[in-house]
Structure formats: C-alpha cells, structure tokens
C-alpha cells in the first residue's frame, strides 16, 4: 500500500506482534467483562461512552462499505484511506470500550430498575427478545475477539503491498468486521433503554 515499505517477505517481528496482540486484546476485554473494575478512576463520568461507541461503530461500518466499493472500482488510494480510517475508529472504539467497562457497572438487558439483576418479572416483560439480544451479543463478542488477527493481518499485508495475501485474508476480514460493527450498533440500540439515567 505504501511506496515507502515495499516488503516482499513477511517481517516475522510484525507477525509475532500481531499474534501477541491477537491474544492480549481479547484477554483484557474478557477480564474486564468477568472481573468488574467499577469506579477505579474515581468520579470520572463515562456515561457518554456507550453513545460514542455506537457512533464509532456506525462510522466504521460506513467506512468499511465505502472501502469495499472503492476497491471494487480499483480506486486503491481511496480504499486505503477508508480502511485505515475504519481501523483508527475501531481502535478508538476499543479504547473507549475498555475505559467504560473499567469504570462503569454492567448493564443488563431487561433490568428496568437498574439493580443489576433481571428478576422474573423483568425477564417476562422482555420475553423472547432477551434471547435474541443475548444471541446477537454473543456472536458480536465472539467475532470481535476472532476478528483481531484478521484486521491486523489485512492492514499489514495491504501496507506492505502483499496483495495476494491481503486479498486472501480480507475476503474473511471484511464480512466479519462489518458484522461486528453493525451488530455493535444494534446491541447498543437494544441495551440503551437500560443504561442508568
């Protein structure tokens, strides 16, 4: 992708770094989800971050679609711009997501009184929609973890102008990344009524 980095052979140090990040990022996110760190940053108000995250996910989805359309028309420079922009927004999302879950208590779908528990009455009120939400959330989380090495490899192979490898990896990266971005917005829209006021 860049004239400055015409690398023909993969740089093993970069591939090792991609491997380390591909494990470390999901582990940190899982730790935050399963071991709450609520309030570690004092009174810092993070209530705006889920809304920001939805905007970042929406913009990422639009950039991915634009990048796909540009490459279909062989407009490589515009494709590069869209994909690097999508990567930057996804990275900002990850930082925002980690900060939010480091600071804020978990929100549960259907928890209308915000006590952290979905009781039988609350569960009955949302009915089967709760299961649809949980399935969507689970697929979103799993693919968000799986997508990390694919995105990093796609960026690396594109940046180093390894087009064959870039195409092979990106064939899988694009639909997964787009799914994660779009479902991130849907999950937000579904859970947002239950965020504390």
C-alpha positions as CSV (number, residue, x, y, z in Angstrom):
1,X,0.0,0.0,0.0
2,X,2.8,2.4,0.8
3,X,5.7,3.2,-1.6
4,X,8.0,3.5,1.4
5,X,7.5,-0.1,2.5
6,X,7.9,-2.5,-0.4
7,X,8.3,-5.6,1.8
8,X,8.3,-8.8,-0.2
9,X,8.8,-11.2,2.7
10,X,6.7,-11.1,5.9
11,X,8.5,-9.4,8.7
12,X,8.5,-12.1,11.5
13,X,8.6,-9.5,14.3
14,X,5.5,-7.9,13.0
15,X,3.7,-11.2,12.7
16,X,4.8,-12.1,16.2
17,X,3.4,-8.7,17.5
18,X,0.1,-9.4,15.6
19,X,0.0,-12.8,17.3
20,X,0.6,-11.3,20.8
21,X,-2.0,-8.5,20.2
22,X,-4.5,-11.1,18.9
23,X,-4.3,-12.9,22.2
24,X,-3.8,-9.9,24.6
25,X,-6.7,-7.8,23.4
26,X,-9.4,-10.4,23.9
27,X,-7.9,-11.5,27.2
28,X,-8.0,-7.9,28.5
29,X,-11.6,-7.4,27.3
30,X,-12.7,-10.7,28.8
31,X,-11.0,-9.8,32.1
32,X,-13.0,-6.5,32.2
33,X,-16.3,-8.3,31.4
34,X,-15.9,-11.0,34.0
35,X,-14.0,-9.2,36.7
36,X,-15.7,-5.8,37.2
37,X,-13.4,-2.9,38.0
38,X,-16.1,-0.4,38.7
39,X,-15.1,3.0,39.9
40,X,-11.3,2.6,39.6
41,X,-11.0,6.1,38.0
42,X,-12.7,8.0,40.8
43,X,-15.6,10.2,39.8
44,X,-14.8,10.2,36.1
45,X,-18.2,10.1,34.3
46,X,-18.2,7.6,31.5
47,X,-21.9,7.5,30.8
48,X,-21.5,9.2,27.4
49,X,-19.1,6.4,26.1
50,X,-21.8,3.9,25.0
51,X,-23.3,6.6,22.8
52,X,-19.9,7.5,21.5
53,X,-19.2,3.8,20.8
54,X,-22.4,3.5,18.8
55,X,-21.3,6.4,16.7
56,X,-17.8,4.9,16.2
57,X,-19.3,1.6,15.2
58,X,-21.7,3.2,12.8
59,X,-18.9,5.3,11.2
60,X,-16.7,2.2,11.0
61,X,-19.5,0.3,9.1
62,X,-19.9,3.1,6.7
63,X,-16.2,3.3,6.1
64,X,-15.9,-0.4,5.5
65,X,-18.7,-0.3,2.9
66,X,-17.1,2.7,1.2
67,X,-13.7,0.9,1.2
68,X,-15.2,-2.2,-0.3
69,X,-17.0,-0.1,-3.0
70,X,-13.7,1.7,-3.8
71,X,-11.7,-1.4,-4.2
72,X,-14.4,-2.9,-6.5
73,X,-13.8,0.1,-8.7
74,X,-10.0,-0.3,-8.4
75,X,-9.7,3.1,-6.6
76,X,-6.8,1.9,-4.4
77,X,-5.9,5.2,-2.7
78,X,-9.5,5.8,-1.6
79,X,-9.8,2.2,-0.5
80,X,-6.7,2.6,1.6
81,X,-8.0,5.8,3.2
82,X,-11.3,4.2,4.1
83,X,-9.8,1.1,5.6
84,X,-7.1,2.9,7.6
85,X,-9.9,5.3,8.9
86,X,-12.0,2.3,9.8
87,X,-9.0,0.8,11.7
88,X,-8.5,4.1,13.6
89,X,-12.1,4.3,14.5
90,X,-12.2,0.7,15.6
91,X,-9.1,1.3,17.7
92,X,-10.7,4.3,19.3
93,X,-13.8,2.2,20.0
94,X,-11.6,-0.4,21.7
95,X,-10.0,2.2,24.0
96,X,-13.4,3.7,24.8
97,X,-15.0,0.3,25.4
98,X,-12.2,-0.7,27.8
99,X,-12.4,2.6,29.7
100,X,-16.2,2.3,30.0
101,X,-16.1,-1.3,31.3
102,X,-13.2,-0.4,33.7
103,X,-15.2,2.4,35.2
104,X,-18.9,1.6,34.9
105,X,-21.1,-1.2,36.3
106,X,-22.5,-3.7,33.9
107,X,-25.9,-3.0,32.3
108,X,-28.3,-6.0,31.8
109,X,-30.9,-6.3,29.1
110,X,-34.3,-6.1,30.7
111,X,-33.1,-4.7,34.0
112,X,-35.7,-1.8,34.2
113,X,-34.9,-0.8,37.8
114,X,-31.1,-0.8,37.2
115,X,-30.4,-3.0,40.3
116,X,-28.0,-5.3,38.3
117,X,-30.4,-8.2,38.4
118,X,-33.0,-9.2,35.8
119,X,-35.7,-10.7,38.0
120,X,-38.6,-12.9,36.8
121,X,-41.0,-10.0,36.3
122,X,-38.4,-8.1,34.3
123,X,-37.5,-11.2,32.2
124,X,-41.2,-11.9,31.5
125,X,-41.6,-8.3,30.4
126,X,-39.0,-8.5,27.6
127,X,-39.8,-12.2,26.8
128,X,-38.1,-13.8,23.9
129,X,-36.4,-10.6,22.8
130,X,-33.9,-11.1,25.6
131,X,-32.8,-14.4,24.0
132,X,-32.5,-12.7,20.6
133,X,-30.4,-10.0,22.3
134,X,-28.2,-12.5,24.0
135,X,-27.6,-14.5,20.8
136,X,-26.7,-11.3,19.0
137,X,-24.4,-10.1,21.8
138,X,-22.7,-13.5,22.0
139,X,-22.0,-13.6,18.2
140,X,-20.8,-10.0,18.4
141,X,-18.4,-10.7,21.2
142,X,-17.0,-13.9,19.8
143,X,-16.4,-12.3,16.3
144,X,-15.0,-9.2,17.9
145,X,-12.3,-11.4,19.5
146,X,-11.8,-13.5,16.4
147,X,-11.5,-10.5,14.1
148,X,-8.4,-9.0,15.8
149,X,-5.8,-11.0,13.9
150,X,-7.7,-10.8,10.6
151,X,-7.8,-7.0,10.8
152,X,-4.2,-6.7,11.8
153,X,-3.0,-9.1,9.1
154,X,-5.2,-7.3,6.4
155,X,-3.7,-4.0,7.4
156,X,-0.2,-5.4,7.4
157,X,-0.4,-7.2,4.1
158,X,-2.0,-4.2,2.5
159,X,0.5,-1.8,3.9
160,X,3.5,-3.9,2.7
161,X,1.8,-4.4,-0.7
162,X,1.5,-8.2,-0.4
163,X,-1.7,-8.1,-2.5
164,X,-2.3,-11.8,-2.8
165,X,-2.1,-12.3,0.9
166,X,-4.1,-9.2,1.6
167,X,-6.9,-10.4,-0.7
168,X,-7.0,-13.9,0.9
169,X,-7.2,-12.5,4.5
170,X,-9.5,-9.6,3.6
171,X,-12.0,-12.0,2.0
172,X,-12.7,-13.2,5.6
173,X,-11.9,-9.9,7.4
174,X,-14.5,-7.7,5.6
175,X,-17.7,-9.6,6.4
176,X,-16.7,-10.3,10.0
177,X,-15.6,-6.8,10.6
178,X,-18.7,-5.4,9.1
179,X,-20.9,-7.8,11.2
180,X,-19.1,-6.7,14.4
181,X,-19.6,-3.0,13.6
182,X,-23.2,-3.3,12.6
183,X,-24.2,-5.6,15.5
184,X,-22.4,-3.3,17.9
185,X,-24.9,-0.6,16.9
186,X,-27.8,-3.0,17.2
187,X,-26.7,-4.2,20.6
188,X,-26.4,-0.6,21.7
189,X,-29.9,0.3,20.5
190,X,-31.3,-2.7,22.3
191,X,-29.5,-2.2,25.6
192,X,-29.6,1.7,25.7
193,X,-33.0,1.9,27.4
194,X,-31.5,0.1,30.4
195,X,-28.5,2.3,31.0
196,X,-28.8,4.2,34.3
197,X,-30.2,7.7,33.8
